[in-house]
């Protein structure tokens, strides 16, 4: 049998399908590290499991993978300097120069272009009245959110710079969700500010690039460690039935949500006393609500995680987000204090496996065992430090979280994303109109409030998890 060097030398003589098989054979013999490392060579690599799903879905649902952000810049902006800084960010991050190409065996591969392509349009709205300029800005924001981006051609970002007043601009970014996640926005803005202040070459490129991660994920999943972890995690959820698909499929709906601070604050204090984070406390209360709704003593809830489980990944733009399924055991009617301890253990256990893509864990055509996703967002806040310019964030378009986070959107009911800001806990809930009504979604939030209220009043009393 030829050794690795002999196999590598023979790859060029094999048809594409056989070359891929040989690569997998070599990967299986080489140990794959537990964390990503810089890949050897700069050739195409397989896309991540999430990228593959988004790529397939956007064939029939254009713009389904488009995200949009907007900033108001007040002060003497230098547009040319900003343009150079934007180009510098594209050059710094390989994810923003990546396109998906198909091999001769119709296998998708990520290819990194050498030179960045900045797609920037400008519009001067200073000739309009303030109201008319605001209306046109709102129109541009809506258009940006529906921009058709394309992972295959590499058109994965598009910028708009609007001049709305002599010393006021609006910068709008449309980005493809296959290469840009929520954490990436902070990385992007920090690098943009540095490039504007110090020149387009600052700062240096990140230690790891997104294609390094994609290459590692593919090899790790094919190796013995990934295979073993997949088997262990599938066994955890083997007894949990798949979520039912809505007969009508999927149609996105949105509504603002907010938690009442009285019972929630007291509940969070109770949780903190038991060593539970705010997320764990709210998750435990939601589990009680779902257990009562479904008449079950175990509940699976999906939660989006940043997926940056290795420190070098924190400085790179890319789509690292994963959904971590958390299985919560309510058997025996535990008191809320006991449930908090169970939740702490379940959350820690689940997050320890966020390397495993949910598309692989539940990727056999069967819906995952959860239909509700819950998040308490804590992306790092990054002030955009531009000299002499005040920066403000404009409200963004409705999220597309269910199609991003769920392997089967038709089997999803709702994704509740909360953030604590200015003394309030609120956010946006995205839901499937064919599976839930706004009242159903609000009922999840009021249910959390009621559970916490009762838990604070009697933290040692057994919880009622049966339907009532």
N, C-alpha and C positions, 0 to 999 in steps of 0.2 A: 504494500500500500504506500502510495506517495505521501511524503510528509507535507506540512503546511506550505513550505516554500515551493515544493513541486506542484501542489495544487494551484497556488497563485500563478505559477508560470504557465499552467495549462488553461487558465480561465479564458484567455483571449481566444482560444481555439474552439470553445464550446458555444453552442447556441445560447441565446439569452436565458431561456428557462433553465437549462442545465447549469449555466454560470451562477444563477441565483441559488440553485440547490447546493452547489459547491460552496458558495459563500456561507450558507446556513450550516453546512457540515463543519466548516472551519470555525465558525462562531461557537458552535456547540463544544468544540474541543478547547477553545481558549476561555480562561476564566473571565467572567464579566464582573467588574467591580460593582459594589452595592450602590455607589453614587456615580453620576456622570463624570466623565473626564474628557479633555480635548480629543477629538477623533483624529485618527491618522489619515492624512490626505484630505483633499477638498472636493472629492467627487460627490455625486448625488447619493442621498441616503433615503431610506423609506420614511414616509410621513408618520406622525404619531397616529394612534388609534382615533383620537378625536378629530384630527385633521382629515383623516380618511372619511369619517362620517359626514363632516361638514361639506367636503368636496362632493360627495355623492348627492347630498340633499340639495345643494345649490344648483344642480343640473335641472331640477324641476321647480325649484323655489328661488328665483333670482333675488339677490339682496338679502337673503335670509341670514347671511353671515356678515352683515355690515353693522358696525358699531360707530357711534358718532359722539364727538366731544366738542365743546366750544368754550373759548376764553374771550373775555373783554379786556382789551389793553388800552389803558388810558394814560396818555403822555406822549412825548416826542419819539415815536417809534421810527426806527430806520428799517424800511421794508427790505432793502438790499441785504442788510446785515442779518435780518431774520431769515431771508431766503437761504443765505449761506449756512446759517446755523441749522436749518431744517435739512439741507443736503448733507451736512456733517453728521447728523443723527442717523440718516438713512445709510450712510457709509459705515458708521460705527456698529450697527446692529445687522447681522446677517439675516435675521428673521424678516426685516423690512426690504430685503433684496432677494427674497426667496420666491420661486414659482414651482408649481408642481408639473412635472412632465411625465408622460407615459412611455415606458420602455417598449421594445418590440413585443414583449410578452404581456403588454397591457397592464403592467404593474406600475403604480404611481411612485414617483421618486421626487425628492426635494432637490432642486438645483439652485445654487446661490449665484446670482449675477455679480460680475466683478464691479460694475459701476452702478451707482444709484441713479434712479430716475425720479426726479421731483415733479409731481403733478400738482401744480399750484395755479389756481385762477384768482384773478383780482377783480374787485368791483368797487367803484367809487360812488357812494351814496350821499355825498355831501350836498348834492344839488337838490335833494328831496327835503321835505319838511321832516322834523323829528319823528312824527307819527308814521309818515310814509316810509322813512328809513327803517323804523322799527318793524313795520309790516314786511318789508322786503328782507330784513334780516331773519325774521321768523320763517319766511318762505325758504330762504337758503338753508336754514337749519333742517327743515323738513325734507328738502331735496337731498341734503347730505346724508340723512339717515336712510334714505331709500336708494342711495347710489349703488349701482350694480358693480361690485368689485369681482375680481376673477383670479382665483389662485393659480389657474393654469397659465394665464398670460403674464402673471407677475404684477398685475394692477391691483395691489393690495392696500394702497393708501391713496388718498386724494385730499388736498388741502384747498381751503378758500380763505382769502384775506379780504375782508370788507372794510373799507374806510367809511365810517358812519358820521364822523365829525372831524374837524381839522386835527385834533389831537386824540382821536379815539378810533380804534380798530377792533374788529372781531375776527379771531382766528378759529376756523372750523376744521376739524380733522375727521375724515371718514376712514375707518380702518377695518380690515378683514379680520374677523374673529379667529380665524385659523392661525394668525400670526401675532395677535395683540390681545392681551387679557387685561383685567382691571388693574393688576399690579403694574403692568407695562406702562400705563398712563403716567404713573409717578416717575418711573425710570426715564420715560421719554421727555417729560417736562423738565426734569432736573438736568438732563443732557442738553436740551434745547437752551435752557438758561445759561449753562456754562459755555456753550458754543457762541451764544450772542454776546456774552460778557468778554470772553477770553479768545475768541476765534474758533472757526469750525473744526480745528484739530483737537480741541479740548472737550471733554476729557478723553482718556485712552479707551480703547475697546475693552469690553468685559472679558474676564478670564475664560468664561464659557459662553458659547453661542448656542442659540436654539437648535441648529442642526446637530450639535454635539449631543444634546439631550435626546433628540429624535433618534439618532443612531444608537445611543445607549439603550433607550427604551426597547427598540426592536430586538437588539441582541440579548438584553436581559430577559425579556419575555420568552425568547426562544431557548434560553439556557436553563440549567437545572434549578437555579435559585428562583427564577421567575415562575417556572412550571410548578414548583413545589408550593410557592406562595399562592398561586392561583388555585390550586387544589384545596389548600387549607381554607381560603376565604370562601370558596364555593360551598364547602361543607358547612360553614357557619350559617349560611342562608338557605340550606337545602330544604328546610321544613317550612320556609316562608313562601306563601303562594304569590305568583306574579300579580302585579296590579292589573286590574281590568282595563281593557281599551275602551274608550268612549265610542259608541256606535257611529257618531258623526265624524270621528277623526279628531283633528286639532284645529282650533281657531283661537288666536291669541286675544286675551282681554287684559286690561290693566285697571288698577284702582289704587289710590293712596291709602295707606294704613297707618295707624298710630296706636300705641299702647297707653292706657291710662296710668299716670305716674304713681298714684296713691298705692294701690295694691301691688304694682310692679316694684316700686322702690322697696317696700317692706319685704317682698318676696326675694329680691336680690340681696338684701341684707341677711335674710335667713340663709340663702345659698352661700354667701361669702363666709358666714360663720361655720359652715360645713365644708369649706374649702372648694366650693364650686364657683366657677367663673359665671358672669352674667349669661353667656351663651349656654352653658350647661344647665343653669337654672331654668331659663326659658325653654330649652329643649325638653327638660324633664316635664314641665307643665304641658307642653304641646303633646308629649307622648301620652299623658293621661287623657287629653281631649280625644286623640285619635283612637286610643284603646276603647274608650266609651262609645265612640262612633261606630267602630267596626266590631265591637263585642269580642275583642281578643286580649290575651294576657301578654302578648309580645308585639312590639311595633318596630318597623323599620322606617327611618327618616333619612333622606339624603341631605347632605350639606356640602355646598361648594367649598373646596379648600384651595389655597393658593398654589399648592403643588410644588413649591420651591423648598423641597426638603433638604437641599444642600446649599450651604451659604454662597458658593460661587454662582448659583442660579439667580440670586436676588438682584444682580445688576444687569440682567439681560432682558431685552424685549423679546416676547414670544408668547405662545399660548400654552401655559403650564397648568392652567386650572383643571382640577379634577373634581369629581363628585365622590364623596366618601359616604357609603351607606353605614348608618349607625343602628345597631339592633339593641333595643331597650327592653329589658325583662321586667314586667310588672306582675309576675306570678306571685300569688300569696297575699295580694292586697297590701303592699308595703306602705308604711308611713312615708310622707314626703321626704323626711330626712333620710330614710333608708334609700328611697329612690334617687336622691341626689348622689349618694355614694355609688349606687349602681351606675348612674349616668356618668360620673367621673371616670369610672373604670372603662365603660363602654366607649366613651369619646377618645380616651387615650389609646385604647386598643385599635379603634378604627383609624385614627390619624396616623398610627404607626405603619399603616398599609396604604398610604396615599400614593405610593409609587405605582400601584396596580390600577390601570385605567378602568373606569367603570364600563367602557365599551367592550373590554375584553372579559371582565368579570360577568357581565350580563349581556354578552354580545352574540348569543346563539339564536336570535330571532324571538326570544321570549322576553316580555317586559320585565323590568326590575321589580323587586318586591316592595317598592315604595312609590307613592304617587304624590307625596308632599315633600317639597324641599324647603329647608329653613336655613337662613344665614343671618348672622349679626356681623356686618362687614367691619373690618378693621384694617383696610389698606392704609399704608403709611401716608400721612399728610405731607405733601411736598410743596413748600412755598415756591412760586416761580419768581425768582429774584432777577428781575430785569432792571438795569440802572435807569432811574428816573421814570419808571412806568409802574402804575398800579394795575395789578392783575386781579380779575374776578372771574369766577366760573359761571357760565350761563346754564340754566336748566337743560338737561339733555333730553333726548327722545325716549319714549318707552323702551324698556329693556327687551331683549330677546332671550332671556335666560332659559326658558323651558326648552327651546330647541337647541340651545348650547349645552345645557346640563343633562338633558334626558336622552338616553339612547332611543326612546320611543315616546315622542311627545303626545301621541294619542292616548297613552296610558298615564299621563301626568294630570294632576288636578290643579296644583298651584305651587308657585315658588314665592315664598314670603322673604323678602330681603329687607332687613332693618339696619339702621345705623343710629348710634347715640350722638346727638349733636344739640348744643345749646339747651341742655336740660330736658330734651325730648327724645323718646325712642320711637322712630317712625321710619317710613320708607315707602316702597312700592311693592304691591303684590301682582304678579303676573299669573293668569289662570287660563285654563282651557274652557272656553265658552260651551263646549259640548259635554263637559264633565262637571261644571260647577257654575253657580251664580255668584254675583258679588256678595249676596247675603251669606252664602256658604263660606266664602273666604273670610268675611268679617267675623263669622262665627268662630273661626279658629282663634282669632285674636281675643275676642271676648271670653272664649273658653279658657285661654291662658290666664287672663285676668282673674277669672273666677277660681281657678285652681290655686293660684298664688294667694288669693284672698283667704280661702279656706285653710290653706297650708299654714299661713302665718297665725291664724286663729287657733289651730290645733295641729302643730307640726308633728306630734307623736301619734296622731290618730290614723288608723288604716285608711288608705285611699279607696274610694269606690270607683272601680274601673268597668263595671258592668253598665250596659245601656240603661238609661232612665228617662 
